[in-house]
Amino acid sequence: VTDPWPDRNAVQDAIKMGIPVIALCDTNNQANNIDLVVPCNNKGKKSLGLLFWLIAKGYMENRGLVQKGGFSHVVEDFAAEE
């Protein structure tokens, strides 16, 4: 989840289903019921774009879907438009 507080219903549903919860957390977030905390600025559009880009790039490269260094998308592709 991007933010455990607004996404608390998704967190509660995941807990009921036994699904691990990964959350992007800022310093003001509670980490209760979160299995993996990714410390970051989860409020800024550019920061979230960078995080989603890093996650997508790492996933695609580790799964062998693209070669290392072959991820063709740029960070701006993942940032929300103004």
N, CA and C atoms as an extended XYZ file, in Angstrom:
246
Properties=species:S:1:pos:R:3:atomname:S:1:resname:S:1:resid:I:1 pbc="F F F"
N         0.847       -1.168        0.000 N   VAL     1
C         0.000        0.000        0.000 CA  VAL     1
C         0.896        1.236        0.000 C   VAL     1
N         0.352        2.317       -0.527 N   THR     2
C         1.110        3.555       -0.608 CA  THR     2
C         1.154        4.289        0.721 C   THR     2
N         0.086        4.219        1.481 N   ASP     3
C         0.025        4.888        2.786 CA  ASP     3
C        -0.906        4.074        3.680 C   ASP     3
N        -0.407        3.519        4.786 N   PRO     4
C        -1.223        2.632        5.627 CA  PRO     4
C        -2.478        3.274        6.213 C   PRO     4
N        -2.478        4.593        6.428 N   TRP     5
C        -3.668        5.199        7.039 CA  TRP     5
C        -4.841        5.282        6.056 C   TRP     5
N        -4.701        5.946        4.905 N   PRO     6
C        -5.840        5.975        3.980 CA  PRO     6
C        -6.170        4.591        3.413 C   PRO     6
N        -5.165        3.719        3.335 N   ASP     7
C        -5.369        2.375        2.794 CA  ASP     7
C        -5.644        1.356        3.890 C   ASP     7
N        -6.134        1.814        5.040 N   ARG     8
C        -6.322        0.917        6.189 CA  ARG     8
C        -7.316       -0.207        5.904 C   ARG     8
N        -8.315        0.019        5.054 N   ASN     9
C        -9.248       -1.062        4.721 CA  ASN     9
C        -8.540       -2.170        3.951 C   ASN     9
N        -7.668       -1.791        3.034 N   ALA    10
C        -6.897       -2.791        2.290 CA  ALA    10
C        -5.971       -3.561        3.230 C   ALA    10
N        -5.377       -2.860        4.190 N   VAL    11
C        -4.502       -3.513        5.169 CA  VAL    11
C        -5.305       -4.509        5.999 C   VAL    11
N        -6.464       -4.106        6.497 N   GLN    12
C        -7.303       -4.996        7.306 CA  GLN    12
C        -7.769       -6.210        6.498 C   GLN    12
N        -8.147       -6.001        5.233 N   ASP    13
C        -8.555       -7.120        4.377 CA  ASP    13
C        -7.398       -8.093        4.161 C   ASP    13
N        -6.198       -7.565        3.953 N   ALA    14
C        -5.028       -8.421        3.758 CA  ALA    14
C        -4.736       -9.234        5.011 C   ALA    14
N        -4.881       -8.617        6.176 N   ILE    15
C        -4.652       -9.325        7.437 CA  ILE    15
C        -5.641      -10.477        7.572 C   ILE    15
N        -6.911      -10.219        7.285 N   LYS    16
C        -7.939      -11.269        7.375 CA  LYS    16
C        -7.649      -12.429        6.436 C   LYS    16
N        -7.095      -12.114        5.252 N   MET    17
C        -6.816      -13.138        4.248 CA  MET    17
C        -5.444      -13.793        4.441 C   MET    17
N        -4.652      -13.271        5.374 N   GLY    18
C        -3.317      -13.821        5.602 CA  GLY    18
C        -2.305      -13.403        4.553 C   GLY    18
N        -2.544      -12.271        3.894 N   ILE    19
C        -1.645      -11.766        2.859 CA  ILE    19
C        -0.658      -10.793        3.503 C   ILE    19
N         0.639      -10.979        3.274 N   PRO    20
C         1.613      -10.042        3.837 CA  PRO    20
C         1.396       -8.630        3.285 C   PRO    20
N         1.622       -7.642        4.132 N   VAL    21
C         1.406       -6.249        3.744 CA  VAL    21
C         2.746       -5.535        3.627 C   VAL    21
N         2.980       -4.945        2.461 N   ILE    22
C         4.144       -4.099        2.226 CA  ILE    22
C         3.617       -2.679        2.127 C   ILE    22
N         4.203       -1.761        2.895 N   ALA    23
C         3.694       -0.388        2.913 CA  ALA    23
C         4.817        0.622        2.767 C   ALA    23
N         4.536        1.662        1.990 N   LEU    24
C         5.421        2.808        1.902 CA  LEU    24
C         5.068        3.706        3.073 C   LEU    24
N         6.017        3.930        3.973 N   CYS    25
C         5.723        4.667        5.208 CA  CYS    25
C         6.643        5.862        5.387 C   CYS    25
N         6.040        6.964        5.777 N   ASP    26
C         6.755        8.179        6.147 CA  ASP    26
C         6.963        8.140        7.659 C   ASP    26
N         7.603        9.135        8.210 N   THR    27
C         7.872        9.140        9.646 CA  THR    27
C         6.609        9.276       10.484 C   THR    27
N         5.529        9.750        9.902 N   ASN    28
C         4.294        9.931       10.668 CA  ASN    28
C         3.357        8.725       10.595 C   ASN    28
N         3.744        7.648        9.912 N   ASN    29
C         2.894        6.474        9.777 CA  ASN    29
C         3.122        5.473       10.899 C   ASN    29
N         2.056        4.800       11.310 N   GLN    30
C         2.145        3.680       12.239 CA  GLN    30
C         2.469        2.422       11.434 C   GLN    30
N         3.352        1.608       11.939 N   ALA    31
C         3.743        0.391       11.236 CA  ALA    31
C         3.047       -0.844       11.803 C   ALA    31
N         1.987       -0.647       12.578 N   ASN    32
C         1.238       -1.779       13.120 CA  ASN    32
C         0.637       -2.592       11.979 C   ASN    32
N         0.724       -3.902       12.080 N   ASN    33
C         0.159       -4.834       11.107 CA  ASN    33
C         0.809       -4.748        9.732 C   ASN    33
N         1.964       -4.121        9.633 N   ILE    34
C         2.696       -4.037        8.372 CA  ILE    34
C         3.848       -5.032        8.443 C   ILE    34
N         3.941       -5.904        7.439 N   ASP    35
C         4.990       -6.923        7.428 CA  ASP    35
C         6.329       -6.378        6.931 C   ASP    35
N         6.283       -5.493        5.947 N   LEU    36
C         7.509       -4.908        5.409 CA  LEU    36
C         7.288       -3.415        5.211 C   LEU    36
N         8.079       -2.622        5.916 N   VAL    37
C         7.988       -1.162        5.817 CA  VAL    37
C         9.078       -0.667        4.872 C   VAL    37
N         8.675        0.131        3.889 N   VAL    38
C         9.623        0.799        3.002 CA  VAL    38
C         9.651        2.265        3.426 C   VAL    38
N        10.713        2.688        4.130 N   PRO    39
C        10.757        4.077        4.598 CA  PRO    39
C        10.985        5.031        3.430 C   PRO    39
N        10.100        6.011        3.310 N   CYS    40
C        10.183        6.944        2.186 CA  CYS    40
C         9.242        8.121        2.405 C   CYS    40
N         9.325        9.083        1.509 N   ASN    41
C         8.366       10.175        1.466 CA  ASN    41
C         7.194        9.669        0.631 C   ASN    41
N         6.102        9.295        1.273 N   ASN    42
C         4.967        8.737        0.539 CA  ASN    42
C         3.911        9.790        0.214 C   ASN    42
N         4.279       11.059        0.302 N   LYS    43
C         3.343       12.139       -0.019 CA  LYS    43
C         3.693       12.856       -1.323 C   LYS    43
N         4.965       12.884       -1.687 N   GLY    44
C         5.400       13.620       -2.874 CA  GLY    44
C         5.208       12.828       -4.154 C   GLY    44
N         4.693       13.494       -5.187 N   LYS    45
C         4.461       12.832       -6.474 CA  LYS    45
C         5.759       12.327       -7.090 C   LYS    45
N         6.798       13.149       -7.038 N   LYS    46
C         8.079       12.751       -7.632 CA  LYS    46
C         8.719       11.611       -6.855 C   LYS    46
N         8.607       11.657       -5.551 N   SER    47
C         9.194       10.603       -4.738 CA  SER    47
C         8.473        9.270       -4.952 C   SER    47
N         7.146        9.312       -5.042 N   LEU    48
C         6.392        8.083       -5.319 CA  LEU    48
C         6.703        7.561       -6.717 C   LEU    48
N         6.829        8.461       -7.686 N   GLY    49
C         7.194        8.046       -9.040 CA  GLY    49
C         8.529        7.330       -9.058 C   GLY    49
N         9.509        7.877       -8.331 N   LEU    50
C        10.829        7.249       -8.251 CA  LEU    50
C        10.737        5.876       -7.595 C   LEU    50
N         9.987        5.764       -6.514 N   LEU    51
C         9.844        4.473       -5.828 CA  LEU    51
C         9.195        3.427       -6.727 C   LEU    51
N         8.110        3.803       -7.417 N   PHE    52
C         7.439        2.852       -8.306 CA  PHE    52
C         8.341        2.473       -9.478 C   PHE    52
N         9.139        3.427       -9.971 N   TRP    53
C        10.083        3.139      -11.047 CA  TRP    53
C        11.134        2.135      -10.579 C   TRP    53
N        11.696        2.360       -9.379 N   LEU    54
C        12.707        1.445       -8.843 CA  LEU    54
C        12.143        0.042       -8.630 C   LEU    54
N        10.922       -0.034       -8.117 N   ILE    55
C        10.289       -1.341       -7.888 CA  ILE    55
C        10.052       -2.054       -9.214 C   ILE    55
N         9.503       -1.340      -10.202 N   ALA    56
C         9.222       -1.950      -11.506 CA  ALA    56
C        10.512       -2.387      -12.194 C   ALA    56
N        11.527       -1.542      -12.160 N   LYS    57
C        12.814       -1.859      -12.788 CA  LYS    57
C        13.438       -3.091      -12.138 C   LYS    57
N        13.482       -3.108      -10.815 N   GLY    58
C        14.053       -4.252      -10.107 CA  GLY    58
C        13.294       -5.536      -10.375 C   GLY    58
N        11.973       -5.449      -10.380 N   TYR    59
C        11.143       -6.629      -10.637 CA  TYR    59
C        11.409       -7.172      -12.040 C   TYR    59
N        11.364       -6.287      -13.035 N   MET    60
C        11.539       -6.724      -14.426 CA  MET    60
C        12.932       -7.323      -14.648 C   MET    60
N        13.964       -6.703      -14.072 N   GLU    61
C        15.316       -7.219      -14.249 CA  GLU    61
C        15.516       -8.536      -13.510 C   GLU    61
N        15.036       -8.643      -12.293 N   ASN    62
C        15.218       -9.874      -11.515 CA  ASN    62
C        14.425      -11.041      -12.069 C   ASN    62
N        13.305      -10.777      -12.712 N   ARG    63
C        12.512      -11.834      -13.338 CA  ARG    63
C        13.021      -12.210      -14.723 C   ARG    63
N        14.004      -11.480      -15.213 N   GLY    64
C        14.548      -11.757      -16.534 CA  GLY    64
C        13.660      -11.258      -17.662 C   GLY    64
N        12.736      -10.370      -17.364 N   LEU    65
C        11.840       -9.838      -18.389 CA  LEU    65
C        12.529       -8.776      -19.234 C   LEU    65
N        13.549       -8.135      -18.679 N   VAL    66
C        14.430       -7.222      -19.415 CA  VAL    66
C        15.850       -7.479      -18.922 C   VAL    66
N        16.816       -7.157      -19.766 N   GLN    67
C        18.209       -7.322      -19.364 CA  GLN    67
C        18.598       -6.215      -18.395 C   GLN    67
N        19.626       -6.481      -17.590 N   LYS    68
C        20.134       -5.449      -16.679 CA  LYS    68
C        20.484       -4.214      -17.506 C   LYS    68
N        19.974       -3.082      -17.097 N   GLY    69
C        20.208       -1.844      -17.829 CA  GLY    69
C        19.317       -1.670      -19.046 C   GLY    69
N        18.426       -2.626      -19.295 N   GLY    70
C        17.571       -2.567      -20.475 CA  GLY    70
C        16.167       -2.066      -20.208 C   GLY    70
N        15.924       -1.578      -19.017 N   PHE    71
C        14.597       -1.057      -18.661 CA  PHE    71
C        14.427        0.281      -19.368 C   PHE    71
N        13.505        0.357      -20.326 N   SER    72
C        13.423        1.517      -21.219 CA  SER    72
C        12.587        2.674      -20.688 C   SER    72
N        11.864        2.474      -19.619 N   HIS    73
C        11.026        3.550      -19.091 CA  HIS    73
C        11.861        4.521      -18.268 C   HIS    73
N        11.402        5.753      -18.221 N   VAL    74
C        12.075        6.773      -17.417 CA  VAL    74
C        11.219        7.068      -16.195 C   VAL    74
N        11.825        7.679      -15.191 N   VAL    75
C        11.125        7.966      -13.932 CA  VAL    75
C         9.854        8.766      -14.185 C   VAL    75
N         9.907        9.693      -15.117 N   GLU    76
C         8.745       10.543      -15.404 CA  GLU    76
C         7.531        9.740      -15.863 C   GLU    76
N         7.738        8.551      -16.416 N   ASP    77
C         6.618        7.689      -16.815 CA  ASP    77
C         5.808        7.231      -15.605 C   ASP    77
N         6.401        7.263      -14.423 N   PHE    78
C         5.754        6.757      -13.216 CA  PHE    78
C         5.253        7.859      -12.291 C   PHE    78
N         5.535        9.095      -12.628 N   ALA    79
C         5.119       10.217      -11.781 CA  ALA    79
C         3.736       10.710      -12.194 C   ALA    79
N         2.957       11.119      -11.217 N   ALA    80
C         1.632       11.666      -11.502 CA  ALA    80
C         1.782       13.000      -12.214 C   ALA    80
N         0.847       13.254      -13.101 N   GLU    81
C         0.878       14.528      -13.815 CA  GLU    81
C         0.342       15.631      -12.930 C   GLU    81
N         0.838       16.813      -13.150 N   GLU    82
C         0.418       17.976      -12.344 CA  GLU    82
C        -1.026       18.318      -12.597 C   GLU    82
